[in-house]
């Protein structure tokens, strides 16, 4: 039986420390095709490869855009005119394939942060990896409001990948 250490340092006895008890088997990767989300894709694949985890890449469609599924994109030439969010999913799928990481992609619908947190719960993700900012109407804020909301709302660890 593994002992999970919880609490502040002053409450932990050094003799109680054993093997780490958290396993990372499922990594949720929200992507919108932005530079930060592509950087997050690389980190998600690195971690998945190291831990033997699988990745689920999602794009949250707020209902404002007509999108194609990544499976419909056959090659690089087809990317002309394809929404960058779908290309982000295709990049995640290809990066996983090239690194021997199991990956599924999905377009989910609704409010962005709410659907990311809900998908993490439904899929039983162990970790969420996301970019610090994305393609919102305000383009760039220090820590994107979506990333901040996901960090606050998720019940699993969130790795926010910063670019720049």
Buried (B, 14 or more C-beta within 10 A) or exposed (E): EEEEEEEEEEEEEEEEEEEEEEEBEBBBBBBBBBEBBBBBBBBBBBBBBEBEBBBBBBBBBEEEEEBBEBEEBEEEEEBEEBBBBBBBBBBBBBBBEEBEBEBEBBBBEBEBBBBBBBBBBEBEBBBBBBBBBBBBEEEEEEEBBBBBBBBEBBEBEBBBBEEE
